[in-house]
Amino acid sequence: MHPDDRARAFAAMPRLLSGETHTVEYRIVRPEDGAVRHIRDTGFPIRDAEGCLRHLGGIAQDVTEEHAREEALERRIAERTAERDRVWRNSRDLLVVVGVDGVFRAVNPAWRTILGHDPAEVVGRSFQEFVWPEDDVVTRTALSYAATDDDLTAFENRYRHEDGTPRWISWHTATEGDIVYAYGRAVTAEKERAVALHEAEEALRQSQKLEAIGQLTGGVAHDFNNLLTIIRSSVDFLRRPDLAEARKARYLDAVSDTVDRAAKLTGQLLSFARRQALKAEAFDLVAVLRGVAEMLDTVTGARIRVVTELPDAPCFVRADRSQFETALVNMSVNARVAMDGEGTLTLRLACGVGKPAIRGHAPAPEPFAAVSMTDTGSGIPADVVGRIFEPFFTTKEVGKGTGLGLSQVFGFAKQSGGDVDVASAPGRGSTFTLYLPQVDAARGEELRTVEPDAADGGTGQRVLVVEDNVEVGRFATQILEDLGYETTWAANAGEALAHLGPDGAGFDAVFSDVVMPGMNGVELAREIRRRFPSLPVVLASGYSHVLAQEGGHGFELLHKPYSARQLSHILQRVTGGRGGP
């Protein structure tokens, strides 16, 4: 027996002699090799038939291997405990043991580094004493959720630093029983960087907007000054009393043509701004594209082959057909320039597709019709593709284009509830894809258009003119009177309703501007329709966000600038030639 264990082993002898069973462990030293072995010795009394103690029995087991395993386990536990303690002490993140009651059981030294609080001051106190007041609810909610769910919980909140300022912490928690284990990463710097980045991006966007506005303003001023130069010079010559009739006719034609060009320019601008009053109608894209393909042959020239890939079944959309065809022409003109007048232009139609994410906008699963135009041209450089839809941005030579073609495509697509996407690479051509919401069939209210056909003048029909602009009001009444109508002019909707009175006051039609202070023209027309269902109303506007968003509301619509012939034609149509002296 090992000398150090003899006293402990023999101390069990009195208990054995008293008749108890007792187990004791000790070491022995083997005499042959001096090896130390662990022995577990269980002693028990042996009694005779009368119950008297006669002998002591014992069973000795060699438990050396068991002791070795236990010692190895204890060493591993000690090592893991030391490792855990090192992680606990040295972690740069907040480590927390907290009860489901919100009271901290233990926190690591990082609390002093990150939040300035001594760990000893934190333990035993509720999180509510340290959390930022505005984040109390979110923290209690997260703790409640963690206490009832063993899955990992993640959330963010702010804790109060010792100096009184907030610090953002990103937490991850796990629960065992009624104890929540959490670690929190300080993300205040990341939050501040994100805010700074957002502010920088917003400043960049504002700068880009100002640049775009400056470019837009300069382009509009340039083009309109050119148009006004033609008009002013023509008017100066028309004032000459000795001007020959042929030259007078030439200058009058120049003024009329220039007005048409100005109207087209403003139409393109309004289309880009999504403020044009579109004449929505439902139509079959397949049929329209077949007709457009023939037109594109003429637009692109003989050296460009136009190929169509269209489905057999019809595919209906609801949009402004004229603006749609204009968008295709604008895209084909750009394709012709990109191909230098020679190549292949492929027109495709896919129906019932989803709209993908375009320029950061979320995708839309609703069924769309995708009209794509692919050219074999030079492609678009990466530093240019992001600007091609900006108004007046063009890579063409001076005098070769206004830079409004693709802006019209963009504005038309957006205002129609769709979008336009572009895929291009230098030397590999470009594909423009126009997405328009698909409908089941031709349905819904159709806006009636003003035909420029010739029409006779009025025969004394009474027209109530509603126009807040003095110059336009005087000119409109003068035109109507010259055409043979009797006119009454109201400067606003209130005056107009007063002139109409309770019975319409014998007026045969109302001709009203849309954009007016107070009650606008659409609201006035609705009120007139309610009071006098049989009294026709004609609306006139060069721009109106109401018309752009909602259409003509079932009323006749005359776009500014309008001609005397167009005005007379529409008044004759709505009055049916009735009225007169």
ZIJO-V48090 format. One record per residue. N is the residue number from 1. RES is the residue in one letter. SS is DSSP state (2 for helix, 1 for strand, 0 for the rest). PHI is phi in whole degrees, -180 to 180 (NA if undefined). NEAR is the number of other ideal C-beta (glycine too) atoms within 8 Angstrom. Layout:
n: {N	N}
res: {RES	RES}
ss: {SS	SS}
phi: {PHI	PHI}
near: {NEAR	NEAR}
//
This chain:
n: {1	2	3	4	5	6	7	8	9	10	11	12	13	14	15	16	17	18	19	20	21	22	23	24	25	26	27	28	29	30	31	32	33	34	35	36	37	38	39	40	41	42	43	44	45	46	47	48	49	50	51	52	53	54	55	56	57	58	59	60	61	62	63	64	65	66	67	68	69	70	71	72	73	74	75	76	77	78	79	80	81	82	83	84	85	86	87	88	89	90	91	92	93	94	95	96	97	98	99	100	101	102	103	104	105	106	107	108	109	110	111	112	113	114	115	116	117	118	119	120	121	122	123	124	125	126	127	128	129	130	131	132	133	134	135	136	137	138	139	140	141	142	143	144	145	146	147	148	149	150	151	152	153	154	155	156	157	158	159	160	161	162	163	164	165	166	167	168	169	170	171	172	173	174	175	176	177	178	179	180	181	182	183	184	185	186	187	188	189	190	191	192	193	194	195	196	197	198	199	200	201	202	203	204	205	206	207	208	209	210	211	212	213	214	215	216	217	218	219	220	221	222	223	224	225	226	227	228	229	230	231	232	233	234	235	236	237	238	239	240	241	242	243	244	245	246	247	248	249	250	251	252	253	254	255	256	257	258	259	260	261	262	263	264	265	266	267	268	269	270	271	272	273	274	275	276	277	278	279	280	281	282	283	284	285	286	287	288	289	290	291	292	293	294	295	296	297	298	299	300	301	302	303	304	305	306	307	308	309	310	311	312	313	314	315	316	317	318	319	320	321	322	323	324	325	326	327	328	329	330	331	332	333	334	335	336	337	338	339	340	341	342	343	344	345	346	347	348	349	350	351	352	353	354	355	356	357	358	359	360	361	362	363	364	365	366	367	368	369	370	371	372	373	374	375	376	377	378	379	380	381	382	383	384	385	386	387	388	389	390	391	392	393	394	395	396	397	398	399	400	401	402	403	404	405	406	407	408	409	410	411	412	413	414	415	416	417	418	419	420	421	422	423	424	425	426	427	428	429	430	431	432	433	434	435	436	437	438	439	440	441	442	443	444	445	446	447	448	449	450	451	452	453	454	455	456	457	458	459	460	461	462	463	464	465	466	467	468	469	470	471	472	473	474	475	476	477	478	479	480	481	482	483	484	485	486	487	488	489	490	491	492	493	494	495	496	497	498	499	500	501	502	503	504	505	506	507	508	509	510	511	512	513	514	515	516	517	518	519	520	521	522	523	524	525	526	527	528	529	530	531	532	533	534	535	536	537	538	539	540	541	542	543	544	545	546	547	548	549	550	551	552	553	554	555	556	557	558	559	560	561	562	563	564	565	566	567	568	569	570	571	572	573	574	575	576	577	578	579	580	581}
res: {M	H	P	D	D	R	A	R	A	F	A	A	M	P	R	L	L	S	G	E	T	H	T	V	E	Y	R	I	V	R	P	E	D	G	A	V	R	H	I	R	D	T	G	F	P	I	R	D	A	E	G	C	L	R	H	L	G	G	I	A	Q	D	V	T	E	E	H	A	R	E	E	A	L	E	R	R	I	A	E	R	T	A	E	R	D	R	V	W	R	N	S	R	D	L	L	V	V	V	G	V	D	G	V	F	R	A	V	N	P	A	W	R	T	I	L	G	H	D	P	A	E	V	V	G	R	S	F	Q	E	F	V	W	P	E	D	D	V	V	T	R	T	A	L	S	Y	A	A	T	D	D	D	L	T	A	F	E	N	R	Y	R	H	E	D	G	T	P	R	W	I	S	W	H	T	A	T	E	G	D	I	V	Y	A	Y	G	R	A	V	T	A	E	K	E	R	A	V	A	L	H	E	A	E	E	A	L	R	Q	S	Q	K	L	E	A	I	G	Q	L	T	G	G	V	A	H	D	F	N	N	L	L	T	I	I	R	S	S	V	D	F	L	R	R	P	D	L	A	E	A	R	K	A	R	Y	L	D	A	V	S	D	T	V	D	R	A	A	K	L	T	G	Q	L	L	S	F	A	R	R	Q	A	L	K	A	E	A	F	D	L	V	A	V	L	R	G	V	A	E	M	L	D	T	V	T	G	A	R	I	R	V	V	T	E	L	P	D	A	P	C	F	V	R	A	D	R	S	Q	F	E	T	A	L	V	N	M	S	V	N	A	R	V	A	M	D	G	E	G	T	L	T	L	R	L	A	C	G	V	G	K	P	A	I	R	G	H	A	P	A	P	E	P	F	A	A	V	S	M	T	D	T	G	S	G	I	P	A	D	V	V	G	R	I	F	E	P	F	F	T	T	K	E	V	G	K	G	T	G	L	G	L	S	Q	V	F	G	F	A	K	Q	S	G	G	D	V	D	V	A	S	A	P	G	R	G	S	T	F	T	L	Y	L	P	Q	V	D	A	A	R	G	E	E	L	R	T	V	E	P	D	A	A	D	G	G	T	G	Q	R	V	L	V	V	E	D	N	V	E	V	G	R	F	A	T	Q	I	L	E	D	L	G	Y	E	T	T	W	A	A	N	A	G	E	A	L	A	H	L	G	P	D	G	A	G	F	D	A	V	F	S	D	V	V	M	P	G	M	N	G	V	E	L	A	R	E	I	R	R	R	F	P	S	L	P	V	V	L	A	S	G	Y	S	H	V	L	A	Q	E	G	G	H	G	F	E	L	L	H	K	P	Y	S	A	R	Q	L	S	H	I	L	Q	R	V	T	G	G	R	G	G	P}
ss: {0	0	2	2	2	2	2	2	2	2	0	0	2	2	2	2	2	0	0	0	0	1	1	1	1	1	1	1	1	0	0	0	0	0	0	1	1	1	1	1	1	1	1	1	1	1	1	0	0	0	0	0	1	1	1	1	1	1	1	1	1	1	0	2	2	2	2	2	2	2	2	2	2	2	2	2	2	2	2	2	2	2	2	2	2	2	2	2	2	2	0	0	0	1	1	1	1	1	1	0	0	0	1	1	1	1	1	0	0	2	2	2	2	2	2	0	0	0	2	2	2	2	0	0	0	1	2	2	2	0	1	0	2	2	2	2	2	2	2	2	2	2	2	2	2	2	2	2	0	0	0	0	1	1	1	1	1	1	1	1	0	0	0	0	0	1	1	1	1	1	1	1	1	1	1	1	0	0	1	1	1	1	1	1	1	1	0	2	2	2	2	2	2	2	2	2	2	2	2	2	2	2	2	2	2	2	2	2	2	2	2	2	2	2	2	2	2	2	2	2	2	2	2	2	2	2	2	2	2	2	2	2	2	2	2	2	2	2	0	0	0	0	0	0	2	2	2	2	2	2	2	2	2	2	2	2	2	2	2	2	2	2	2	2	2	2	2	2	2	2	2	2	0	0	0	0	0	0	0	1	1	1	1	1	2	2	2	2	2	2	2	2	2	2	2	2	2	2	2	2	0	0	0	1	1	1	1	1	1	0	0	0	0	0	0	1	1	1	1	1	2	2	2	2	2	2	2	2	2	2	2	2	2	2	2	2	2	2	0	0	0	0	1	1	1	1	1	1	1	1	1	1	1	1	1	0	0	1	0	0	1	0	0	1	1	1	1	1	1	1	1	1	1	1	1	0	0	0	0	0	0	2	2	2	2	0	0	0	0	0	0	0	0	0	0	0	0	0	0	0	0	0	0	0	2	2	2	2	2	2	2	2	2	2	2	0	0	0	1	1	1	1	1	1	0	0	0	0	0	1	1	1	1	1	1	1	1	1	1	0	0	0	0	0	0	0	0	0	0	0	0	0	0	0	0	0	0	0	0	0	0	1	1	1	1	1	0	0	0	2	2	2	2	2	2	2	2	2	2	2	2	2	0	0	0	1	1	1	1	1	0	0	2	2	2	2	2	2	2	2	0	0	0	0	0	0	0	0	1	1	1	1	1	0	0	0	0	0	0	0	2	2	2	2	2	2	2	2	2	2	2	0	0	0	0	1	1	1	1	1	1	0	0	0	2	2	2	2	2	2	0	0	0	0	0	1	1	1	1	0	0	0	0	2	2	2	2	2	2	2	2	2	2	2	2	0	0	0	0	0	0}
phi: {NA	-61	-55	-71	-107	-64	-60	-68	-68	-75	-67	-81	-61	-58	-72	-66	-68	-82	99	-92	-87	-145	-116	-140	-114	-155	-108	-122	-118	-72	-68	-75	-133	75	-71	-97	-124	-96	-121	-109	-112	-109	-104	-147	-80	-120	-112	-87	-65	-86	88	-87	-69	-114	-142	-115	-106	-159	-124	-108	-114	-84	-115	-61	-65	-63	-62	-63	-65	-64	-66	-65	-63	-62	-65	-64	-62	-64	-68	-64	-62	-66	-63	-60	-65	-68	-62	-58	-75	-97	-62	-87	-98	-77	-114	-139	-117	-134	-77	-66	-83	87	-92	-72	-91	-159	-140	-90	-62	-62	-60	-72	-69	-86	-114	79	-99	-69	-53	-64	-79	-90	-61	90	-114	-79	-61	-64	-78	-121	-73	-65	-53	-67	-105	-65	-65	-65	-72	-63	-63	-65	-65	-63	-67	-64	-70	-110	-141	-78	-70	-66	-114	-129	-163	-126	-155	-117	-112	-83	-71	-58	-86	95	-94	-82	-132	-80	-127	-101	-104	-132	-129	-142	-122	-134	65	-103	-119	-111	-104	-141	-130	-126	-102	-71	-123	-60	-64	-64	-61	-65	-65	-64	-64	-63	-65	-61	-65	-67	-64	-64	-63	-65	-62	-63	-63	-65	-62	-63	-64	-65	-64	-63	-65	-63	-61	-64	-66	-63	-61	-62	-68	-71	-63	-63	-66	-66	-62	-63	-64	-65	-64	-64	-64	-59	-70	-65	-78	-72	-69	-95	-71	-65	-61	-65	-69	-61	-63	-65	-70	-65	-63	-64	-63	-63	-64	-67	-62	-61	-66	-65	-63	-65	-64	-66	-62	-65	-64	-66	-66	-62	-79	59	-123	-87	-77	-77	-93	-72	-152	-90	-148	-86	-64	-60	-66	-67	-67	-63	-69	-65	-59	-65	-67	-65	-57	-74	-66	-85	103	-70	-83	-109	-90	-97	-115	-116	-127	-120	-72	-77	-77	-67	-141	-96	-131	-118	-161	-83	-63	-63	-66	-63	-65	-62	-61	-65	-63	-61	-66	-69	-64	-64	-64	-61	-66	-64	-92	54	81	-148	155	-126	-116	-108	-108	-121	-135	-122	-111	68	-102	-88	-89	-75	-68	-129	49	85	-83	-65	-69	-129	-81	-59	-68	-123	-99	-109	-104	-116	-127	-115	-115	-108	-87	-79	81	-116	-61	-61	-80	-110	-59	-75	-116	-66	-93	-72	-66	68	-86	-149	-103	-78	-67	-59	88	-95	176	-89	80	-110	-62	-71	-63	-65	-62	-62	-64	-62	-62	-65	-68	-86	89	-122	-164	-131	-122	-137	-127	-156	-147	-54	84	-121	82	-140	-128	-102	-120	-101	-101	-128	-59	-89	-121	-71	-164	-66	-156	91	-69	-105	-82	-81	-106	-91	-87	-83	-65	-68	-146	-70	-75	-76	-127	89	-62	-92	-122	-92	-95	-118	-153	-83	-83	-62	-63	-67	-62	-63	-68	-64	-66	-65	-61	-65	-67	-65	-84	102	-104	-97	-124	-131	-107	-118	-84	-159	-66	-60	-64	-62	-65	-65	-65	-70	64	-81	-128	92	55	79	-72	-96	-165	-119	-116	-126	-71	-92	-85	-142	-67	74	-71	-81	-64	-66	-65	-63	-62	-63	-66	-65	-62	-68	-81	-131	-57	-92	-87	-71	-126	-113	-101	-130	-162	-96	-163	-161	-66	-65	-66	-63	-87	-124	81	-87	59	87	-98	-64	-129	-116	-85	-83	-78	-115	-96	-61	-64	-64	-64	-65	-60	-71	-68	-63	-69	-75	-89	64	77	-77	88	104	-70}
near: {9	10	5	5	10	10	6	9	11	7	7	11	7	7	8	14	8	6	7	7	8	9	8	10	8	13	11	9	9	9	4	3	4	6	6	9	9	12	12	10	13	10	12	9	11	8	9	6	3	5	5	6	8	6	6	9	8	8	6	7	8	7	10	8	6	8	9	8	8	8	8	8	8	8	8	8	8	8	8	8	8	8	8	8	8	8	8	10	8	6	10	5	9	15	11	13	10	12	9	9	5	10	10	13	8	7	11	12	8	11	13	10	7	10	13	7	10	7	11	5	7	12	10	5	9	8	11	9	6	10	13	10	5	5	10	10	6	9	13	10	8	13	13	8	9	13	10	5	8	5	4	6	12	7	9	7	13	11	11	12	10	7	5	5	6	9	12	12	14	10	13	10	12	11	12	6	4	5	11	14	10	13	11	11	8	11	10	9	7	8	9	8	8	8	8	8	8	8	8	8	8	8	8	8	8	8	8	8	8	8	8	10	8	8	12	11	8	9	13	11	8	8	10	10	8	8	12	8	8	11	12	8	8	13	10	8	10	11	6	7	4	4	10	6	6	6	9	10	8	8	13	10	8	11	13	8	8	12	10	8	9	11	10	8	14	10	9	13	13	12	14	12	8	9	9	13	11	12	11	11	11	11	11	9	15	13	9	12	13	10	8	11	11	8	10	14	8	6	10	11	7	3	6	14	6	10	8	10	7	10	8	4	6	7	12	13	12	9	13	11	10	7	14	12	11	10	13	14	11	12	14	13	11	10	15	13	10	13	14	8	7	6	11	8	18	11	17	12	15	9	12	7	9	9	11	6	6	10	3	4	7	4	8	7	4	8	9	14	16	12	13	13	16	10	14	8	12	8	12	11	7	6	5	9	10	5	7	10	9	10	12	13	9	8	3	7	4	3	3	7	7	10	12	13	13	11	16	15	15	11	14	16	14	9	12	12	5	12	9	13	9	11	7	11	7	9	5	6	12	13	11	11	12	15	13	15	12	12	9	4	6	7	6	6	5	7	10	6	5	12	5	7	5	4	9	4	8	13	8	10	14	13	16	14	14	16	13	8	7	6	6	9	13	9	8	14	11	8	10	15	10	7	11	8	13	8	12	10	10	13	9	12	16	8	10	14	10	8	11	14	7	2	4	9	7	5	13	10	15	16	13	17	13	13	8	15	4	7	9	12	16	13	9	17	14	9	11	13	10	6	7	8	5	4	12	10	13	15	16	13	14	6	10	13	7	9	14	14	5	6	9	11	8	4	10	13	14	12	11	7	8	9	7	8	9	11	15	13	14	12	16	12	9	10	12	6	6	7	9	7	2}
//
